[in-house]
Every structure is written in structure tokens, then in C-alpha cells.
Amino acid sequence: MALILTGCADLPQIDLSAARLPWWGSDQNAPAAMESLSVLVWDEGAQTEILRELIDAFELAEPGLPVELIVSNAYDNDLQARISGGDLPDLLLVDSFRFPDLAAEGMLAAGQNRLDSSDDFYPILIAAFQQDGVAYCRPREVRTLALIYDAVGFAKAGLQPPATWDAMRQAAETLTDVNTGSFGLIVSPDLSRWLPFLYGAGGQLINEEGRMVLESAAAANAIDYYIAIFRQNFAGQPAESNSSWAGEVLGKGKGSMAFEGNWVIPYFAAEFPQFEYGVAPLPSGPGGRATVAFSSCYAVTADSTHQDRAFALARFLTRGDSMKQWTETAAFMPSRISLADGWLDQFPVLSPFMDGLNEARVWQFPPGFAPFLRTFNRNMIELYAANIEAADLLGEMQRVGAILLNRQTDRE
């Protein structure tokens, strides 16, 4: 995901203290390297600093093996290298998209009775970190997509946030200014941003029987709407505004609406503090309203020799008081139900993000499905360029998805 939103440095940033530096002399009695509980996460800026503080608090509250926090700016590459080298840490930060693959490959330790009760967590998030009825970890946070719009531009045009697809198209047409190159709607060539349209049309990617169902009237309706508004020049993609993602486009004043998550709020505060935004539920399609939820957890690795300590840290980081600290910014919403009201009291204008959990589907697919995402996003760029048509895209993705699902079935 644009989701996800990691940096591009080649090497992880590892916190090394003087006590952990290698002994450079030849003394045979040199002290051995200090053993520690290793934790691998991706860099999340200010949130990572909160994590450091929570880990310090854990070490004080539950003395034992010290914790080594490894913060990576190239998490995917770092994780793959560690998997290939058999060098996984004791605890991993794992998102909902990556979780099924790690669990299916036997790389994660089952939670069994070492997890907190599931009663205070949103059920759809609990389910996201289970596989074959086995729970591996508890969700640490949640984010959803909502409609982010230019509040000043809407007010000047006398518009209210659109509640339906038809109203969104009309608003996009009204707010598009070809003279300044500003589009009414920003659409990204990304599966996560198209899925709300598919779900809102009443469609599915994979049905309850585990079969691809993209060659459907609902899928055709969703892709036709998505590409029609683009080809009519009422919508544009971020690259057309020399931007990397939709939040940047809105902040620059080159767009009026986008489907984005609550991570955009601290981004605006830091990069475009003068931009006046509004937040509304995603417009309803013919099948109703739908959105996508993103989450992550702290998962203990199967090969860890410190599993009890690792599970203790995971419980500490996701307990109520820790999560309250972690979610005191708008970037993350609590995954514990008991903390929802407090978060909404703090951020009342962001309620569409929290309310979206009522109609959300988690950003997650069966194991081995990552190639589908990459292929879909490439094909969406081709669709924007009119090198292929919508029906061709759906047909190709139906074929690719079926191959991947069958391949996984054969492995099982």
C-alpha cells in the first residue's frame, strides 16, 4: 500500500549502544555479545519514538532479557533477506496483507494461551490474524479509507461531500479546472483504492468458496465508473501532478477529493499545515457503502528461542494503556473497542474513519497472492493509458487470480 508507506533506505537503522559494540582486541577473555530479544519494525517516524518509550517501560515493568529494536527503512527487503538467511528476529511487526504468507510458511508461532482475550478487539481484526482457526497475534491498531476533500473548494462551489457515486462524479466535474490542471478526483492505480468501488458495486474479488469472481456485472460496473471519470478528465492520477500519492496532490491544491486513510492527517499537519481538509464517508455505490481496513500486529517468530518473553512484550504493547499512548495521534485508531470513544472525543472530525469499520473489509488475501497486487497495479496504469480496456483487465486478473489460488491449493 502506498500503505503502507515505508522509506527507501538500503539498510535498516539499528540502535547500537556502546555495550553492544564488538570487542576489537585479541583478549580471549573478552565479554561475549549481550543476548537480547530482537524486534523488527518499519520506520513510522514519531510513532516509532513512542514505541521506543513503550519498550523502555516494558523493560522496567518486566525485567528480563533486554530488547533490541531494529527499525528498518527498507522493511520488505530486510525481512526477505532475513528469511533467506534464516535470521528472523524474535518479534516481527506484520501487516494484514503480509500475515497470511508468513503464517502459511510456518514462520510464526501460534499464540495459543499466550495472547490477551479477544473480547475487547474488533472481530474483523481478530479474524485477520488467524489462520485455519489458529490465532497468532492481536491487532495493534487499525486504519480505514474515507473521502478526503478540499473543504475550502467545496465551500466556494456550494457543495456538500458526495454521498453517492453519481454525486461524486458531479462534484468532480464541477471542481475540475483544466486551466490550472486541478482534478476533481484523484484516482491511484492501486488495488486498495479500487476495491471500495468493487465492494460498493456489490462485487467480490474472491467468493466464499475461494474462487475468483472478477468477471461479474458488479466488477464491470466498478471498473467502468473508475475509468470513465478518468477518461472524461474529471479525475487524474498523482503522477500527473508530479506527486507520489493522492495526499500530496490535495496538499498542493491540485485535487479536490481522494480516497485515503487517516495517515493523511498528520501528513497534512507536517507538510501542508495551511490546507483545510474535510473527511466524509466513502460515497455509496449501487451495492451500498464499503471501505477497506488496514491493520498490523506484533507476531512472534516460530524459531525464536525467547518466545515467552516475546509474547510478553507483544501483550504489553497491545494492552489498553499502551495502545492509548500509541493512538494519541490521528495516524492510528485503536483496535480495542473500549478505546474507541476516547479516540473519537479527541478527534471528532475524523469519525468517518472509525465509523468505516462497520462496513470495512480487511486488506488481506490468501497466501501467495502478492503477485496479483503487482499485476493489477501495472494493468491499471495500462488502462489509464488506454493501452487495454476494462474488460481485458478484468479477464486477465480473473486468470491470474485463479492460477495463484490453484497454486496455493496444490501446495496444501
N, C-alpha and C positions, 0 to 999 in steps of 0.2 A: 504494500500500500504505500503509494505515496504515503500510506500507512506507515505508512509507517515510518518513513521519516527518519532514517539513520544517516550518519555522516559518511564521508568518503575517505577517511584516512586509511592508510595501508596497514598500520599496526595498532593493536589495542593499547589503550592507555592503562598501564599497570601501576598501581600505587605501591612503590617500594620504599620501605623505611630503611634507615642505616642498619638496623638489626638484621635485615633480611639480605643484605648485600653479601656476595660470595667472599670467602676468606682467601686473599690473594697470596698469602705466604705459603711456605712449604712445611709448616709445622704440622706434624702428624696428629697432634692433639687439638687441632683447630676445631671449634664447635661445629656440630652438624647444623644444616639448614633447619630453621624452625618449621615444624609441621603446622599446617593451618587448614582451615575449611575454606575452600575456594568457591567464589561466586562469580559467574559470568553474566554481565548485563550489557545492554546497548546504552549509549550515552543519551541522556534525556535532560541535559542542562541542569536547571535549577532543581528538577525532581531528583536528579542523581545526588545532589548535595543533601537533600532531605533523606535519601536512602543511607548515605554515609552516617548521618546523625542517628538514624534508627539502628544501624548496625552497632554503633558505639554504645547506644543504650542497651542493646541486647547483650553485649559483652559484659556490661556492668551488672545487668539483672540476672544473667545466667552464665556465670564464669565457666570457662572451659577452653576448648580449642579456639585460638584466635581466628578471626575471619579475614580473609584476603579478598577484597573486592576488585575484580578485574573489569574495567569499563572499556568497552570496545567501540571504536568509531567505524568499524567495518565488521559488524557482528556476523552477518551471514558468512563471509569469507573466513572469519576467525573460527566460527563454530564448525564449518566444514573441515577446516584444517585440523581441528582438534579431534573431530570424529575419525578422520583418515589416520591420524597419528595415535589413536587410542589414548587421548589425553584430555578427556572430558573433565570439567570441574565437578565439585560435589553438588552444586546447585546452579540451575540454569533459569534465566528469565526466558519464558517461552510464550509466544503469542498464539492465539487461537488457530491461525492458519497453519503454523508450523507444527503444532502439537500432534495431530494425527500421525504424521510421518515418524516422529521420534518415538511415540508410543508403540506404533506398529513394528518398528525395528528393534524393540526391546531395550531402548536406551534409557528409559525412565523407570524409576522404582514405584511400584504400586503403593498408594497411600495407606490402604488397609485401615487400621485403627489409629494411624498416626496423623490424621487430619482433623481439623475442627469440624464440628457438626455443620451440616449443610443447611440447617434451618434458616439462618439469617442471610443467606446468599440468594440472589435471583436464580430461579430454577434453570432458565435457559443458559446461564453462565456456568452453573454446576454441570449441566449436561455437556457443555463444550469441552470440559477437561476430564471426561470419562471416555473409556473405550471398552466395548464388549462388557459393559456393566461394572468395570473396574475404575475407581476414582484415583487419579494420580496427584491432583493438586487443587487448590481453591483459587478462584479468580481474585486478583489483587485490585482490579479497577475495571471500568467499562467506559467506552466512548460510543457515540452514535452519530449518524449523519442527520443533519437538519438543513433547512433552507437558510443560507446566509445572504443578506441583501443589503444594498446601499440605502440606508434609511433616509438620507437627505434627498437622493434622487427619486425615491418613491414619493416622498412628501411633495416635492416640486411638481411631479406628474399627477398628483392627486390619486395615487394608487395605494391599495392595501395589499399585503402579502397574498399571493395567489393560493387558493385552496384546492384548485383542480388543475389538471393538465391544460385544459382549454384556457383557463385564466392565466396560467404561466406563459403559454405561447403568446397571448395577447399582451401581457406585460413585457415580455421580451421584445416584441415588435415595437411597442411604444418607447422603450428605453434604449433601443439600439440607435447609435449615432454614427453613421458611416463617415461623417466628416472628421470625427475625432478618433475613429477606429475603436469605439467602445461598444461592446456587445451586451445585449440584454441578459443573456445567459452564458455562463462559461461551462462547457462540457469537456470532460477529460477523457482521453482514450484509455479508460481503466475499467476493468470488470466491476470493481467495487462501486463505481459511480453509476454504472448501467443497471446493476441488479435491482435497485429500488424501482426502476421503471418496469423491469420484468415482473417483480413481485406485485407492483401496483397494477399491472395489467391482468393479474390473476394467474401468472405463469410460474413455472419452476425450472430450475436447471436440471435437477435430479429428483425423480419422484420417490414416493415412499418405498417402492420396490427396488430402488437403487439403479434405475435406468435413466439414461439421458432423455430429456423431453423438450429439446430446443426447437424441434420442427413442429411448432404449435401455433395456433392463431394468436395466443397471448404473446408469445415471443416475437412474432412478426409485428404485432401492434406496437410493442415496446421499442423495437429497433427502428421501425418506420418513423415513430414520433421523434426519437432521438436524432436520427439523421436528417429528417425533414427540416426541423427547426435550424439545424446547422447549415444545410444547403440553401435555405432561404435567407441566410446571412443575418439571422436574429440571434445566433449563438456562435461562439468561437472557442477554440481550444487555447490553453495557456501559451503555447509556443507562438501563437500569432501576436501576442503582446510582449514577446521577448521575456516570458516569465516561465518559471519551472512548475508552478502549480496554481490552482484557482485562487487561493488566499492572496497570493502576491498580485494577481490580476486585479482583484477587488481593491486591494490597498492602494494600487497605482491609479485607481479611478478609470480603469479600462473595462470594467464589467459591472453589472448590476445585481446578478444572482448567481449562486453556485450551491452545489450540494457538498457540504464539508462537515467535518466533525468538530467537537468542542476544543480540539487542539488549536484551532484557528484563533481563539480568543486571546490567549497570551501572546500569540504571534503578532496580532494586530497591536496589542499594547506595546510590544517591544519595537516593532518595525514601522508601524503606521498609526501612531497614537492619535492623530487628528481624524482618522477615518471613523465615521459614525455608522455603525452596522446595526442591523436588526436580525433577530433569529425567529424563525417560524417553523411549524411542522412541514415536512415534505408534502407537496401537493398530492392529492388523491388521484389515482388512475381509475380506469373502469372496474378494476378489481378491488378498489379500496386504497387505504394508505399503508405504506410499508417503508421500512428503513433497514439499515444494516448496523449491527453492533460489533465492536471490536473489543477484545479483552486479552489478558495475559495472566500468567501465573508463575510462581516460583516452583519449579519441578526438581526433585532430587534425582540424580542420575543413578542408573542401576549398578554401575561399577564403583560407586562411592564407597569408601571404607569408613565413612563417618555419617552414615545415613541418619542415625538418631539425632545427632547434632544438627544436621542439615534440615531435617523435618522440624526440629525445634525452632530454628531460625525462620523457616517458611511460615510457621504458625505465628511467630512473633510479628512478622512483617505484615500479616494479613488480619491481625486481631483488630478490634474496633478502635482502640485509641491510636494505634499505629496508622491505620488506614485514614483516620480523621486528619492526621498530620499530612499524609501523602496526598490527600484530595482537597487540601485547603487552597488550591489554585483551580482555575477553571479548566485546566488541561485534562483532568481526570475526574470521573464521577465514581463514588464509592460502589463497590459490588455488594456491600452489605445493605440490606433493606433498612435496617434500623438507623442508618446514617443518611438516608435519602432526604428526609425533611430538613435536617440541619444544612445539608448542601444547598437545597433549594432556598432556604432562608438567606443564605449567603449570596447566592447567585439567582435571584428570582427571574431575571430576564432570560436566563438560559434554560428555563423549564422545558422547552420543546425537546432538548437533548434527553432529559430524564424521562419525559413522557413517551419518547420514542421507543423505550424498552417494551411498551405494551404491544407494539406491532413490529418489533425488530426480529431479524434472523441473524444469527451469528456468522461472522466472516470466517467460514470453515467449510472444508470439503473433504472427501475421503482421502486416505493415504495415496501418495503418488500422483496427486492432481496438480502439482505446481506447473508442469508444462502446459496445462490448459490455460492457466492465467497468462503466461507469457505469450502463447499463441493468440489468445483472444485480443490482448492489447496491441500486438503487431497488426492483426487483421483490422482492428478498429481504426488504426491510422490509415490503412489502405482504403477503408470505407470512407473516411473523411476526404481522402484524395480522389474519390470516385474511381479508383482502380478496380474495385469489386462492388457488388451490390449487396443489399441487406440479406436477401435470400441466400446468396452464396456464402456469406459469413456464417449464417446460422447452420447451413448444411455442413460446412467444413467443421464448425465447432461441435456439432452433433457427432460427426465421425470421430474427431479427435477424442472427445469425452468418452465415447463408447469404447474406444481402444484402451484408454487408460483404466477405465473401470473393469474391463475384461482382464487386463493385465494384472490388476490387483487381485481379482477373483482367482486367477490361476495361481498366484503366489500363495494364497490362503489354502 
